[in-house]
Amino acid sequence: MRRHPEGSSQWNGTSSCASRAILPALVGLLILAAWGSARAFEFQSLAFSSGGEIPVKHTCDGPDVSPALGWTDPPAGTKEFALITDDPDAPGGTWVHWVLYGMPPTLRKLSEGLPATDTVADIGRQGVNDFRRVGYRGPCPPRGPAHRYFFRLYALDAQITLPPRKVKVDLLKAIEGHVLGRAELLGRYQRR
């Protein structure tokens, strides 16, 4: 099956968009139920404010580099961080833009423009996004209303042993029962 950017609803093959979106959604609901009262901490970007517009340089209309991100101290007992960035407004269902995990508990920021490599020294391991590439790929919606992009940072009570190149659903399964807290940053982007 050949996947197209989030802005396209065209598919080759027999897989349906609905089935592609159902499994991750169900896993996410199960994990949310298990987390119950996971404590939040603050998450922000130097590039855009929460709910604000993501600058072109962090999208497919520009150089498409990851934004600088930072966060406050996580809950006590944090052993590792994981990050998932996705777009729930994509025509075919939620579209994953970034999967990053294995980040050390002492880390409090990500610099702009992380390399699209399996492993980033002193940062962590990167998964495969829905563009079928490793690392960050920014917003690339179809023309029309703005899409929402959620950057979710998870504070974990254990080190996750996933190798690089795993997808969002693999990471969600691995962190189930290990989330101490979650921080969320929302950005928006509209192609003109």
N, C-alpha and C positions, 0 to 999 in steps of 0.2 A: 504494500500500500504506500503510495506517495503522499506525503503531507504537504499542504500548502501553508504559507504564512497565515497568521491568525485572521487576516482580513478576507480570506477566500473560503467559500463553502464548497469548493470542488474537491472531489475525492476520486482516486483511482482504486479499484479493488472492490471488495464486497463488504468491508467493515462499515458499520454505520456510525455516524457522529454521536448518536444517542448512546450506544454501548460504550464508546470511548469516554464519554463524560460520566457515566453511571458509576463505574467501579471506583474512580478516585473520590467521587462525591460520597459514596457509601462509606469508604474507608475514613474519609474526613469526619463524617458524622459520628462514626464509632469512636474515633479518637477524641473528638470534642466531648462526647458523653463520658469517656473514661477520665478526661482531665478534670472535669468538675470545676473546681475553684483554683485552677492554675493562676498564680500571681503574675500580674503584668509589670513591666518596667518600661522606661522611655526609650523610644527609637526615633531617630531623625536623620535628615539628609541636609548637607550643605547646599545641594543643588535645587531643592524645592521644599516648600512647606507642606505639612500634612494636609491633604485635600487639594493641594495646588497643582499647577501644570508642570509636568516633567519637561525640562529643556530639550530642545531638538538634538543637542549633542549626545543625549542618552537614548536616541531612537534610531530607527532605520532610515529616517530622513536626514540624519547627520552621521557623525563618526561612529555612533552606536557603542559608546563606552559605558561601562557600569558607573553609577553615581557614587560619590563619597557618602558613606553612611556611618553613623555613630550611635552609641547607646550608653545608658547609665548602668550602674551596677545591677546585676541580675539577682535573683533570689539566692540566699545562702545555700550552699551545697551544689551549685552549678559546676558541672564537670566538662561541659562542652556546649557549643552553639550549633544550630543548623538554621539555614535561611532558605525560604521558598518565595519566589516572586511569580505571580500569575495574574491573568486577566480573565475575570468571570464573564465579561461582556462579549467575548469573541463569538462569532456566528455559529461555530460548530461546538460550542461548550468551552469550559475553562481552558485557557491556553497558558502553558507553563513557559516562563521566560528565563528562570534561573533556579538552579538547585545547588546549594553549597552546604557542606557539612564537615564535621571533624574540626571545627574551629575551637582553639583553646579557650579556657574559661577566663584567662587574663586579657583577652582581646576586647577592645572597646570601640574599634573603628575599622572600616574598610576604606582604603584609598580609592580614588577614582581610577577607572581604567584597569581593573584586574585582568591579567592575561587569560585568554581562553585555553587554559591547559588543564590536564587532568588533576594536577596537584599544584597549589600555589604555596610556595615556601612560607612558613610561619603563619599561614592563614588556614588552609584546609584542602579538602578534596571537592572537586566539582562534578556535578551530575550532568546528564543530558537533558536539554530542554526540548520543547515541542517543535523546534526547528531542526531537531536531530543533530544538534551541535553541543559541544561541551562549553560550559561557562555562560556568561550573560549575553542575552540578545534582547534588545530594548523593544519598546512599543512599536507596533507596525500595523495599526488597525486600518480597516477600510475607511474611505472618506464617509463622513457622517457624524453622528453624535460622539462626544468624547467617551473613551473607554476608561475604566478604573483599573489601576494596577496596584495590587496589594503586595507589599514587602513584609513578610512575616518572619520574625526572628524568634527561635525557640531556645530557651534555656533548659538544658537536659541534666538529669541527675546521674547520668552514666555516659561513658564513651561509646559511641556507635562504631561498629567495626565494618561498616560498608566500604567496599573499595570504590575508587572513582568510577564515573560513567553510569551511575544508577539514576533512575527516574524518580519523579515525585512520589509515586505510589510506593516504591520501595523504601524511600526515606520515611514516609508516614507510617508504614508498618514497623520499621526499625525503631522509631521513637515512641511508639505506643506504650503508654505506662511510664514514660521517663520524662515527661514535660513538667518542669517546675514552674515555668512562667512563659508568657508569650508577649512580645511587643509587636506592634503593627504600625506600618506607615502606608498611607494611601496617596498615590499620585494619579494624575489624570493626563490623558493625551488625546488630542484630536488632530487628525491630518487635515490640512487645508488645501 
